[in-house]
C-alpha cells in the first residue's frame, strides 16, 4: 500500500496533540510536549533569546508519525557541547557560522530522543529532512546534541559525523538493586566511603536536615525558594538565568510528578535547594543554589540526596548533569555521551571530520583512564 510521507516545518507545537507527541516521545521529561512548549510560551527559548523554533513534523497519510525538535541558533550558549573553535574558524575564513541548525533541548544537557519516531526508517527520514532544511536555508551546519543510542544509528545512516563526550551517571545494581544507602556506600572503596561519610557528617553537624518534595507536595513557596536559589547561582557568575520563574511554574503544572525538589534546612529555615527531573526509571540532576556556604552542602544536596532518593524509590539511573570529574568520588561513573554534526561546506566538513577522529580517540582514552580510578571496591575473581 502506498503511504504518503510528508515532513513539515512548524514554529510552535500548539497544533500538535500533546497525547500523540508524548506517546512517541516516551518518558523523558525534557522532550515532552509540555516542557518544550513551556520554553516557548514563557519566552525562554524564542527568537529574541537566540532560539528560533523550526521543528520538523513527520506525517504519514496526514497522521502524525514523528518529530525532531529543531532550532535556528544565533549563538552557541545554553548547549553544553562546545563548538566555539569551529565558529572562530568559519569567521576567520570569512564564512558565516551563525545561524546554525540545532536539535537539542534548550539549556538541558541530558540524553534523550531527538528523532522522535517509532521506527528506525522514520528516524532516518527526520535526520535527512533536517539536512535538506539546512541546505534550503543556506546555513552553515546542523548539530544534534545528546541523542539516544537509537538516534545515533539513524544519524550515522543519514551521514552525520559523531562527536564523543563524557558525563557522570549513577546506576543502581542491575536486577536486585541496592537495599538502602548504606548498602551503596558499602560497595565503595575504603577511602571514598570515608570521604563521603566525613562530608555528610559536616553537613549534619552544621544542623542541616533535608526534605524531598515531589509533585503536588511542591507548593508556590517551595518553587519560589528554589527559584531564588537558582538565581543566586547565576548571579555568583555575573550571568542572568536562562529560565524564568514562570517556566518552572508551567512545567510543574503540566507534569508535577516529573519534578523533585531536595530542600536543605537549618535552624528552621530553608538553606539550599536542588531541582531534579524524573522520567520513567531515571532521574536527572539539573539546578541547585544556596543562601550561604556550608562545607559539603553542594555534594550532599545535589548528589548524595539524589542517590538516596533513587535507591529508596527504585530508580535505576541518576544523570548528574554536565561535566564534573569530582562526581566520581560520589559514586557516579564516566558515561559516554554523543553529538552528531553535518557541515554544509565540504572543506570545513573534511577538517572537522579529521578533528573529530582525533578528539574521539583522545576522549575514549580519557574515559578508559577515568574508569581505572573507580570509586568502588575491586572484587576479586578467580
DRENDREN-957573 format. One line per field, with one value per residue: x, y, z of N, C-alpha, C in turn; residue in one letter; residue number from 1. Coordinates in steps of 0.001 Angstrom, whole numbers, m for minus. Example, Ala and Ser with C-alpha at 12.3 -4.5 7.8 and 13.67 -1.06 7.14 Angstrom:
residues 2
n_X	c(13190	12850) $
n_Y	c(m5690	m2250) $
n_Z	c(7800	7080) $
ca_X	c(12300	13670) $
ca_Y	c(m4500	m1060) $
ca_Z	c(7800	7140) $
c_X	c(13200	12900) $
c_Y	c(m3300	30) $
c_Z	c(7800	7870) $
rest	c(a	s) $
nr	c(1	2) $
end
This chain:
residues 382
n_X	c(846	567	1969	1695	4243	5165	7109	6938	7640	7415	6747	5819	4389	1722	m342	m28	m1050	m730	m933	m433	2168	3607	3227	4957	7325	7955	9097	10952	11324	12193	11769	9091	5861	4826	7100	8785	7007	6592	9068	8920	6475	6953	8871	11561	13055	13162	13069	14131	15897	17726	16918	15203	12370	12171	10779	10668	8057	6843	4599	2386	261	m1203	m1277	153	3435	5988	8725	11127	12737	13860	15961	16845	19864	21433	23713	25964	25275	24005	24085	26084	27702	30573	31307	32769	35346	35024	33228	34857	36813	35333	34605	37144	37827	36133	33531	30161	29128	26939	23458	22930	21670	20045	19375	18165	17481	16769	19089	19542	21506	21019	20663	18489	15550	15909	15189	12140	10348	8740	9929	13033	13478	11877	13150	15528	14507	13695	16207	17502	15733	16205	18765	18201	16568	18464	20134	18307	17844	20284	22372	25120	25499	24457	23428	23142	22387	23236	21848	19769	20796	19497	18893	21423	22259	20531	21300	23931	23409	22247	24341	25700	28414	30003	30489	32215	31558	31649	29864	28826	27294	25070	24278	21905	22182	21999	19022	18695	19174	20224	19783	19578	20859	23192	24017	24794	26974	28662	29733	31705	35169	37457	38679	37135	34579	35001	35525	33076	31425	32614	32114	29325	28924	29874	27900	25672	26501	26440	23850	22052	19192	17044	14409	12360	10499	7952	6050	2700	3338	5003	4699	3749	5439	7659	8578	9141	11222	13134	13584	14761	17200	18227	18523	20503	22756	23404	23864	26171	28043	27914	25948	22831	19937	18951	16347	12964	10951	8295	8472	9270	7050	5117	5958	5762	3039	2110	3200	3486	4609	7016	8866	11236	12090	14865	15288	17285	17477	18079	18159	15400	14959	14846	17618	19109	18690	17968	16955	15575	14706	12387	11822	10283	12427	14516	16407	17231	19714	19530	19433	20785	21118	22172	21729	23805	27246	28093	30267	30543	27877	26984	27667	26200	23522	23096	23994	24352	21878	20244	21004	20262	17488	16876	17555	15751	13344	13448	14592	16520	18633	20701	21364	23919	24283	26041	29596	32258	34391	34706	32429	32790	33862	31643	30316	29424	29820	32009	30401	29881	28781	27066	27214	25957	26864	26471	27991	27761	29594	32004	34756	35186	33815	35450	37784	36768	35869	38307	39365	37458	37886	40418	39836	37885	39292	41050	39206	38008	40213	40590	38236	38619	40849	39688	37860	39580	40043	38005	35525	34667	34934	37273	36436	37531	38452	38453) $
n_Y	c(m1189	2197	4746	8023	10228	13033	15837	18468	21879	23538	26334	26242	24125	24086	23164	20473	17427	16948	14383	12623	13409	12902	10170	9098	10279	9237	8540	10455	13504	15916	16128	16195	17295	19319	20385	21381	23171	24947	26234	27891	29254	30777	32472	31776	30234	31487	33490	35979	35320	33853	31356	30045	28424	25669	23209	19855	17987	14843	13329	10727	9825	12031	11720	12204	11108	11345	13406	16089	17989	21206	23994	27267	28731	31645	31885	30068	29529	27948	25249	23276	21580	22217	24385	26583	26951	25995	27876	30158	29439	29394	32130	33332	32616	34062	33126	32710	31390	31402	31946	28649	25277	23447	20575	19967	20045	23071	24507	22177	19686	16773	13313	11977	11329	12585	12245	11693	9070	5962	4022	2929	3627	5893	7610	7993	9302	11741	12707	13046	14840	17104	17766	18445	20689	22399	22793	24103	26454	27554	27607	27238	24776	21801	20450	17892	17264	15260	12774	9787	6300	4870	6907	7667	5648	6062	8637	8217	6630	8542	10171	11863	13247	11986	12990	12476	12722	13131	12331	12048	9472	7782	4415	2023	m1252	m3798	m5696	m6754	m4391	m1746	m2275	m296	3015	2659	173	838	2566	691	m615	1005	2009	1960	4511	6327	5887	6683	9419	10342	9879	11612	14126	14140	14097	16616	18277	17421	18069	20779	21274	20773	19565	17524	17735	15998	16930	16178	16388	17238	17920	20028	23324	26784	28408	26761	26477	29149	29539	27724	29004	31383	30416	29306	31624	32896	31290	31891	34655	34694	34116	36266	36292	36323	34376	31608	30614	31295	32155	31732	29737	27424	27168	26547	24065	22508	22620	21309	18684	17523	15346	14852	16434	16951	18397	18898	19966	21735	22414	24529	25385	25745	27168	27475	26572	25685	24351	21806	21040	18302	16308	13785	10915	8037	5431	6999	9646	13079	15312	18792	21745	23901	25762	27983	29747	30315	29422	26141	23709	20877	20959	21294	18856	17029	17926	17919	15418	13143	13123	12836	10292	8762	9146	7894	5205	4634	4871	3149	3846	3522	4929	7854	10778	12996	15512	18015	17774	17616	15864	15487	14250	11550	10662	10531	8311	8307	7344	7550	8173	7700	10312	11694	13673	14779	15828	17833	19379	21957	23115	21479	21684	22604	20546	18338	19059	19297	16693	15265	16378	15457	12697	12500	13709	11998	9618	10483	11150	8673	7323	8921	8402	5695	5897	7268	5330	3505	4513	3896	4526	2408	m678	m3130	m6268	m9433	m11939	m15309) $
n_Z	c(0	m865	972	1812	2597	4476	5397	7553	8543	11558	13723	16245	18768	19171	17545	17530	18882	22327	23474	21318	20634	23056	23280	21377	22187	24675	28067	28780	30364	29264	26562	26365	25281	26890	28227	26151	24984	27091	27270	25078	25427	27709	26885	27049	25258	22449	19431	20193	22257	20925	20058	17662	16790	14599	14221	13041	11607	11037	8895	8007	5537	6363	9099	12292	12715	13647	14917	15184	17411	16716	16199	15010	15642	16899	18292	20501	23086	26066	25377	25989	24570	23084	20505	19851	18805	16234	15217	15325	13458	11067	10916	10734	8189	6700	6485	7334	10392	12065	11374	12769	12558	15103	16930	19926	23467	24790	27035	28485	29169	28714	27989	25476	23378	20116	17544	17153	16827	15963	14415	12958	10270	9986	11728	10349	8114	9287	10160	7694	6580	8134	7283	4621	5046	6205	4024	2281	3666	3465	5389	7739	9122	10938	13988	16415	19660	22477	21815	22048	21980	19906	18181	17379	15655	13494	12755	11951	9697	8128	7456	9230	11198	14137	17535	20515	23994	27596	30528	33988	35517	37741	38527	39519	41023	38609	38276	41268	42840	45096	48546	50484	51352	52833	51922	49365	49956	51058	48901	47966	47722	50533	51100	49586	50631	53268	52882	51841	54067	55920	54737	54778	57491	58260	57180	58622	61231	61008	61392	59376	57745	55631	53188	50907	48206	46029	43032	43712	46264	46113	46620	45971	47547	47909	45265	44748	46575	45553	43068	43818	44831	42487	40903	42444	41968	39314	39528	41059	39171	37582	35613	33828	34588	32506	32507	33481	36374	35760	33814	35280	36911	34994	33879	36134	36671	34397	34440	37250	38706	37517	38698	41271	44301	46317	49422	51618	55057	57897	61287	61267	58950	55401	53446	51166	47821	45446	42167	40614	37770	36878	34965	33837	34727	35489	36946	36660	37403	37725	38544	41094	44176	46836	49952	51630	52299	53227	54312	52290	51583	48914	47577	49100	48815	46036	45050	46926	48275	46058	45070	47278	47195	44756	45346	47434	46100	43993	41508	38529	37382	37664	36291	36500	35369	33359	32816	35404	36983	39650	40540	40473	42887	44382	43593	40998	37652	34750	31712	28323	26163	23297	20318	17132	13843	10951	8287	5993	4100	2334	2621	5246	6490	5998	7421	10044	10385	10444	12777	14635	14540	15768	18233	19274	19643	21637	23643	24170	25247	27495	28944	29492	31173	33304	34144	35241	37704	39488	42014	43434	45297	44334	43131	43907	41579	40402) $
ca_X	c(0	1344	1719	2270	5047	5389	7799	6583	8391	6492	7429	5164	3775	350	m1273	285	m1676	222	m1021	266	3593	4185	3201	6188	8499	8285	9077	11930	10525	12720	11227	7636	5168	4691	8389	9222	6061	6818	10240	8496	5388	7476	9865	12931	13693	12470	13992	14804	16980	18624	16384	14043	11872	11926	10597	10230	6935	6684	3236	2152	m1163	m1808	m1296	1418	4219	7324	9107	12501	12879	14910	16020	17900	20586	22276	24876	26162	25051	22946	24131	26944	28623	31212	31757	33266	36513	34518	32690	36001	37457	34482	34713	38486	37883	35132	32304	29249	28776	25569	22745	23128	20512	20374	18364	18550	16562	17469	19601	19363	22474	20610	20400	17082	15186	15952	14418	11016	9590	8692	10690	14352	13360	11323	14196	16435	13807	13784	17600	17765	14910	16890	19853	17604	16159	19687	20534	17350	18036	21638	23104	26428	25687	23358	24010	22195	23102	22826	20814	19729	21544	18768	19036	22788	22296	19854	22116	25041	22881	21906	25557	26239	29648	29745	31450	32063	31797	31524	29192	28988	25980	24971	23347	21586	22618	21033	18280	18289	19186	20727	18733	19477	22014	24374	24461	25527	28265	29499	30393	32761	36471	37546	38982	35990	33493	35368	35372	31644	30904	33119	31382	27952	28969	29998	26589	24810	26962	26026	22428	21277	18314	16536	13069	12144	9159	7708	4697	1816	3935	5714	3756	4294	6555	8824	9080	9740	12524	14048	13982	15710	18491	18654	19010	21759	23850	23786	24398	27540	28891	27632	25115	21385	19462	18317	14955	12187	10085	7090	8749	9229	5660	4339	6269	5231	1596	1845	3575	4087	5384	8349	9739	11618	12917	15603	15420	18088	17027	18903	17532	14023	14900	15341	19000	19578	17716	18319	15823	15797	13575	12241	11028	10496	13269	15722	16356	18203	20067	19553	19829	20902	21601	22159	21769	25101	28163	28321	31165	29906	26455	26719	27699	25110	22232	22963	24357	24048	20433	19666	21230	19422	16113	16771	17558	14514	12171	13627	15005	17690	19733	20737	22298	24325	24457	27223	30939	32417	35099	34540	31267	33199	34075	30309	29722	28977	30861	32076	29470	29992	27645	27364	26520	26095	27073	26512	28568	27399	30792	32790	36117	35125	33373	36621	38668	36115	35878	39629	39458	36620	38564	41464	39229	37195	40316	41532	38128	37880	41321	40315	37207	39254	41676	38779	37296	40602	40032	36657	35395	34109	35859	37558	36005	38486	37932	39345) $
ca_Y	c(0	3424	5626	9336	10751	14473	16477	19882	22693	24352	27193	26055	22811	24252	22408	19045	16850	16518	12940	11966	13726	12211	8732	8769	10812	8371	9027	11517	14721	17086	16208	16161	18423	20392	21007	22171	24279	25926	27027	28904	30052	31705	33302	31396	29759	32148	34189	37059	34763	33110	30011	30187	27067	25140	21791	19013	17101	13798	12816	9660	9907	13088	11376	12467	9872	11593	14805	16391	19346	21855	25440	28051	29383	32785	31809	28694	29477	27071	23979	22363	20921	23481	24494	27946	26898	25851	29179	31051	29043	29890	33594	33699	32383	34898	32358	32847	30162	31592	30966	27218	24484	22683	19716	19814	20659	24258	24634	20894	18700	15432	12407	11737	11246	13780	11800	11130	8228	4583	3140	3397	4270	7237	8442	8360	10317	13010	13160	13543	16029	18238	18153	19132	22017	23191	23186	25068	27725	28005	27918	26597	23480	21185	19777	17146	17135	14294	11850	8395	5351	4534	8056	7687	4753	6732	9783	7673	6211	9744	10838	12807	12920	11844	13558	11835	13481	12306	12810	11133	8952	6737	3347	1042	m2600	m4473	m6797	m6647	m3017	m1533	m2376	1020	3855	2048	m898	1524	3007	m477	m1040	1946	1749	2488	5939	7094	5766	7528	10824	10630	9937	12846	15263	14090	14442	18080	18857	17101	18843	22173	21352	20718	18431	17547	17328	15702	17318	15768	16541	18202	18375	21281	24440	28026	28899	25916	26857	30480	29388	27142	29945	32310	29728	29201	32955	33183	30581	32670	35953	34480	34086	37500	35973	36275	32996	31290	30218	32195	31544	31304	28462	26322	27006	25914	22636	21837	22489	20366	17308	17728	14207	14864	17374	16679	19396	18497	21216	21691	23363	24676	26280	26022	27994	26855	26991	25377	23555	21234	20568	17144	15889	12331	10345	6594	4928	7828	10993	13977	16458	19957	23058	23985	27032	28063	31089	30516	28298	25161	22694	19624	21134	21101	17436	16333	18334	17594	14061	12106	13065	12299	8839	8176	9131	6853	3887	4455	4829	2144	4386	2779	5795	9259	11537	14094	16781	18197	17973	17297	14649	15348	13420	10153	10333	10337	7090	8448	6804	8174	7598	8427	10989	11898	14651	14469	17097	17879	20656	22162	23361	20253	21975	22596	19213	17458	19457	18955	15237	14834	16778	14571	11401	12626	14019	10809	8694	11028	11064	7265	7033	9644	7665	4472	6284	7554	4065	2820	5110	3701	4723	1206	m1730	m4152	m7592	m10455	m13001	m16472) $
ca_Z	c(0	m943	2112	1535	3700	4364	6515	7669	9490	12357	14694	17533	18914	19641	16708	17674	20064	23369	23675	20221	20773	24210	23035	20661	22889	25792	29446	29028	30589	28582	25206	26425	24648	27866	28531	25008	24809	28153	26913	24120	25993	28722	26185	27389	24032	21340	18535	20927	23071	20052	19799	16789	16554	13266	14495	11932	11898	10028	8801	7036	5186	7154	10525	12975	12820	14189	15051	15560	17943	15928	16368	14392	16729	16530	19179	20983	24531	26548	24655	26744	23650	22737	19120	19645	17930	14876	14824	15085	12207	9985	10833	10257	6743	6054	6268	8470	11116	12558	12191	12568	12969	16308	17547	21335	24417	25268	28404	29156	28659	29136	26876	25224	21968	19265	16387	17891	15914	16425	13539	12527	8959	10172	12338	9255	7314	10004	10124	6348	6395	8763	6373	3473	5503	6365	2667	1749	4369	3117	6618	7795	9767	11675	15145	17236	20929	23495	21335	22489	21150	18689	17288	16846	14496	12385	12354	11164	8409	7365	7031	10208	11912	15566	18489	21822	25212	28797	31728	35111	35863	38753	38177	40549	40655	37724	38888	42670	43320	46455	49559	51115	51070	53440	51030	48298	50498	51322	47662	47631	48331	51898	51106	49067	51614	54406	52480	51774	55433	56539	54175	55270	58912	58351	56908	59760	62391	60782	61700	58134	57502	54255	52792	49487	47778	44649	42515	44362	47529	45814	46546	45434	48358	47627	43938	44883	47231	44574	42017	44419	44859	41084	40516	43142	41299	38129	39957	41519	37972	36845	34456	34023	34422	31229	32665	34325	37395	35064	33153	36248	37314	33930	33749	37322	36486	33311	34824	38571	39212	36913	39413	42660	44976	47510	50167	52843	56076	59106	62265	60884	57741	54172	53230	49817	47092	44148	41380	39761	36947	36870	33889	33801	35813	35510	37491	36039	38223	36867	39066	42542	44689	48297	50520	52274	52137	54280	53773	51923	51294	47496	47248	49775	48264	44616	44659	47904	48477	44833	45062	48329	46714	43725	45994	48201	45221	42956	40222	38057	36947	38069	35464	37362	34675	32523	33364	36803	37392	41100	40830	40610	44296	44960	43084	39614	36783	33426	30740	27057	25547	21891	19489	15706	13148	9493	7881	4581	3292	2403	3097	6700	6913	5994	8522	11305	10453	10918	14179	15451	14647	16782	19526	19770	20158	22909	24622	24544	26155	28735	29682	29997	32319	34412	34630	36034	39040	40001	43463	44050	45670	43330	43585	43477	40720	40288) $
c_X	c(885	973	2443	2976	5343	6133	7489	7520	7403	7286	6761	4566	2292	m667	m1010	m343	m633	224	m261	1767	4210	4175	4472	7423	8907	8355	10037	11215	10959	12236	9709	7076	5113	5987	8826	8295	6293	8027	9873	7435	5897	8658	11303	13708	12884	13505	14787	15983	17921	18190	15106	13564	11634	11727	10118	9114	6791	5244	3172	656	m1894	m1820	98	2175	5618	7626	10578	12544	14070	14801	17064	18543	21447	23508	25012	25946	23906	22930	24955	27727	29292	31779	32315	34474	36086	33988	33816	36671	36648	34680	36082	38614	36766	33828	31436	28970	27342	24737	23136	21850	20923	19172	18837	17405	17278	17840	19573	20312	22170	20326	18902	16791	15314	15218	13238	10132	9692	9611	12021	14256	12814	12339	15211	15795	13895	15200	17952	16938	15544	18059	19294	17150	17370	20195	19612	17531	19408	22385	24248	26402	24454	23955	22906	22910	22431	21710	20907	20480	20817	18810	20406	22889	21643	20665	23323	24567	22559	23132	26120	27587	29354	30875	31174	32350	31676	30724	29389	27610	26094	23958	23130	22036	21583	20329	17830	18192	19747	19566	18501	20768	23291	24914	25228	26911	29213	30222	31559	34074	36540	37750	37797	34822	33755	35155	33898	31063	31364	32338	29950	27895	29080	28645	25651	25192	26648	24528	21522	20462	17683	15075	13071	10697	8993	6249	3910	2313	4660	4684	4467	5501	7819	9429	9729	11125	13536	14516	14937	17110	19080	19215	20357	22947	24328	24409	25841	28529	28618	26868	23643	20917	18784	16800	14248	11394	8802	7291	8630	7813	4846	4665	5785	3737	1267	2104	4251	4969	6756	9353	9962	12472	13553	15916	16197	17601	18008	18244	16128	13858	15431	16691	19446	18553	18330	17039	16275	14540	13569	11363	11314	11312	14530	15445	17506	18463	20208	20099	19932	21324	21481	22201	23095	25954	28189	29187	30417	28463	26118	26654	26517	23766	22038	23133	23937	22555	19733	19816	20348	17967	15920	16707	16224	13300	12380	13966	16346	18889	19563	21809	22642	24536	25786	28488	31074	33059	34926	33350	31639	33352	32754	29588	29156	30125	30837	31222	29589	28672	28060	26647	26799	26070	27084	26935	28337	28622	31737	34231	36152	34700	34562	37530	38067	36068	37208	39817	38670	37232	39619	40865	38553	38181	40833	40475	37933	38979	41089	39290	37784	40132	40819	38225	38289	40657	38634	36601	34931	35204	36052	37210	36960	37784	38945	40134) $
c_Y	c(1243	4337	6944	9864	12224	14960	17973	20560	23580	25171	27159	24660	22897	23472	20905	18535	16446	15008	12192	12193	12877	10697	8294	9191	9944	9115	10173	12854	15909	17215	16069	17407	19602	21126	21914	23364	25362	26805	28158	29828	31112	32523	33023	30963	30272	32906	35263	36550	33878	31697	30148	28807	26805	23623	21058	18085	16130	13293	11742	9580	10911	12865	11594	11165	10098	13072	14913	17818	20030	23363	26031	28870	30513	32878	30356	28569	28522	25699	22909	21384	22053	23455	25885	27967	26746	27190	30158	30735	29531	31393	34032	33523	33135	34194	32474	31480	30221	32307	29538	26506	23579	21875	19398	20305	21868	24184	23314	19848	17289	14587	12178	11641	12603	13506	11011	10363	6785	3665	3771	4146	5684	8164	8879	9431	11690	13574	13719	14789	17268	18712	18928	20538	22932	23667	24282	26442	28334	28470	26931	25131	23067	20316	19119	16781	16130	13362	10490	7500	5032	5686	8068	6800	5395	7909	9334	7275	7412	10566	11875	12303	12903	12439	12971	12815	12559	13055	11760	10752	7877	5697	2433	m335	m3243	m5600	m6491	m5199	m2934	m1599	m1034	1791	3264	909	m314	1946	1827	m965	m132	1544	2432	3995	6774	7041	6666	9002	11208	10782	11210	14055	15305	14485	15961	18759	18623	17930	20323	22358	21273	19431	18590	17143	17047	16069	16949	16018	17606	18617	19711	22387	25696	28513	28085	26271	28238	30388	28788	28194	30999	31705	29631	30532	33266	32525	31352	34010	35829	34446	35276	37248	36079	34843	32805	31158	31110	31419	31017	29956	27311	26089	26273	24436	21862	21627	21428	18922	17349	16585	14088	15673	16933	17829	18756	19786	20971	22769	23380	25704	26696	26854	27210	27452	26807	24480	23035	20783	19419	16873	14374	11922	8867	6148	5763	9183	11808	15149	17698	21215	23019	25403	27039	29516	31373	29262	27449	24069	21389	19754	20844	19611	16688	16646	17820	16122	13001	11980	12509	10800	8163	8100	8022	5462	3642	4268	3940	2686	3779	3663	7207	9935	12831	15420	16866	18311	17429	15974	14403	14454	11950	9756	10158	9147	7189	8095	7474	7416	8368	9093	11363	13121	14289	15777	16899	19289	20828	22308	22175	20493	21942	21221	18264	17773	19064	17439	14706	15183	15823	13191	11432	12853	12788	9793	9161	10908	9630	6866	7697	8895	6376	4776	6607	6270	3290	3345	5028	3942	3463	168	m2683	m5522	m8635	m11518	m14127	m16416) $
c_Z	c(0	213	1875	2778	3444	5596	6470	8664	10232	13364	16064	17567	19236	18808	16740	18966	21091	23570	22577	20318	21885	24053	22316	21440	24070	27112	29711	29193	29754	27139	25207	25742	25618	28131	27381	24771	25852	27861	25969	24725	26962	28202	26617	26152	22843	20516	19278	21747	22252	19738	18981	16353	15069	13383	13240	12404	10736	10061	7724	6796	6082	8644	11117	13212	13378	14225	15419	16103	17277	16097	15429	15494	16185	17419	19623	22485	24862	25920	25365	25871	22895	21321	18814	18715	16473	14364	14506	13759	11006	9804	10315	8755	6005	5752	7518	9088	11626	11506	11828	13007	14123	16761	18959	22183	25007	26750	29179	28582	29131	27899	26720	23743	21283	17954	16946	16918	16389	15639	13137	11202	9080	10832	11282	8380	7979	9956	8750	6040	6998	7905	5188	3863	5658	5002	2120	2386	4112	4360	6796	8200	10543	12771	15968	18533	21862	23011	22006	21513	19851	17684	16627	15615	13285	11868	11537	9770	7516	6983	7972	10741	13402	16395	19865	22943	26408	29850	32817	35638	36936	38280	39365	40079	39738	38462	40295	43144	44726	47441	50237	50828	51663	52576	49846	48791	50694	50073	47283	48298	49695	51909	50651	50044	52817	54086	52404	53173	56144	56051	54693	56740	59102	58148	58087	60975	62242	61006	60480	58080	56116	54179	51293	49159	46305	44279	43243	45749	47349	45686	46039	46224	48109	46272	43979	45528	46272	43575	42564	44487	43446	40598	41163	42460	40080	38521	40433	40362	37051	35552	34828	33813	33076	31367	33677	35376	36745	34382	34135	36754	36273	33792	34967	37196	35442	33735	36185	39047	38563	37729	40858	43169	46202	48266	51453	53801	57235	60019	61848	59627	56546	53790	51782	49146	45802	43465	40504	38961	36870	35692	33780	34998	36001	36147	36907	36980	37348	37541	40585	42905	46197	48749	51214	52133	53411	53669	53510	51480	49830	47143	47871	49104	46843	44301	45675	48157	47240	44741	46101	47873	45684	44347	46689	47296	43996	41583	39812	37748	37475	37217	36183	36676	33950	33367	34790	37147	38889	41461	41015	42064	45033	44349	41687	38682	35413	32423	29441	26667	24129	21346	18040	14920	11638	9083	6381	3685	3446	2845	4618	7223	6982	7179	9868	11472	10951	12394	15071	15592	15745	18163	20118	20335	21511	23996	25096	25522	27509	29582	30256	31206	33535	35014	35482	37464	39653	41516	44187	44329	44520	43897	43014	42642	40630	38994) $
rest	c(x	x	x	x	x	x	x	x	x	x	x	x	x	x	x	x	x	x	x	x	x	x	x	x	x	x	x	x	x	x	x	x	x	x	x	x	x	x	x	x	x	x	x	x	x	x	x	x	x	x	x	x	x	x	x	x	x	x	x	x	x	x	x	x	x	x	x	x	x	x	x	x	x	x	x	x	x	x	x	x	x	x	x	x	x	x	x	x	x	x	x	x	x	x	x	x	x	x	x	x	x	x	x	x	x	x	x	x	x	x	x	x	x	x	x	x	x	x	x	x	x	x	x	x	x	x	x	x	x	x	x	x	x	x	x	x	x	x	x	x	x	x	x	x	x	x	x	x	x	x	x	x	x	x	x	x	x	x	x	x	x	x	x	x	x	x	x	x	x	x	x	x	x	x	x	x	x	x	x	x	x	x	x	x	x	x	x	x	x	x	x	x	x	x	x	x	x	x	x	x	x	x	x	x	x	x	x	x	x	x	x	x	x	x	x	x	x	x	x	x	x	x	x	x	x	x	x	x	x	x	x	x	x	x	x	x	x	x	x	x	x	x	x	x	x	x	x	x	x	x	x	x	x	x	x	x	x	x	x	x	x	x	x	x	x	x	x	x	x	x	x	x	x	x	x	x	x	x	x	x	x	x	x	x	x	x	x	x	x	x	x	x	x	x	x	x	x	x	x	x	x	x	x	x	x	x	x	x	x	x	x	x	x	x	x	x	x	x	x	x	x	x	x	x	x	x	x	x	x	x	x	x	x	x	x	x	x	x	x	x	x	x	x	x	x	x	x	x	x	x	x	x	x	x	x	x	x	x	x	x	x	x	x	x	x	x	x	x	x	x	x	x	x	x	x	x	x	x	x	x	x	x) $
nr	c(1	2	3	4	5	6	7	8	9	10	11	12	13	14	15	16	17	18	19	20	21	22	23	24	25	26	27	28	29	30	31	32	33	34	35	36	37	38	39	40	41	42	43	44	45	46	47	48	49	50	51	52	53	54	55	56	57	58	59	60	61	62	63	64	65	66	67	68	69	70	71	72	73	74	75	76	77	78	79	80	81	82	83	84	85	86	87	88	89	90	91	92	93	94	95	96	97	98	99	100	101	102	103	104	105	106	107	108	109	110	111	112	113	114	115	116	117	118	119	120	121	122	123	124	125	126	127	128	129	130	131	132	133	134	135	136	137	138	139	140	141	142	143	144	145	146	147	148	149	150	151	152	153	154	155	156	157	158	159	160	161	162	163	164	165	166	167	168	169	170	171	172	173	174	175	176	177	178	179	180	181	182	183	184	185	186	187	188	189	190	191	192	193	194	195	196	197	198	199	200	201	202	203	204	205	206	207	208	209	210	211	212	213	214	215	216	217	218	219	220	221	222	223	224	225	226	227	228	229	230	231	232	233	234	235	236	237	238	239	240	241	242	243	244	245	246	247	248	249	250	251	252	253	254	255	256	257	258	259	260	261	262	263	264	265	266	267	268	269	270	271	272	273	274	275	276	277	278	279	280	281	282	283	284	285	286	287	288	289	290	291	292	293	294	295	296	297	298	299	300	301	302	303	304	305	306	307	308	309	310	311	312	313	314	315	316	317	318	319	320	321	322	323	324	325	326	327	328	329	330	331	332	333	334	335	336	337	338	339	340	341	342	343	344	345	346	347	348	349	350	351	352	353	354	355	356	357	358	359	360	361	362	363	364	365	366	367	368	369	370	371	372	373	374	375	376	377	378	379	380	381	382) $
end
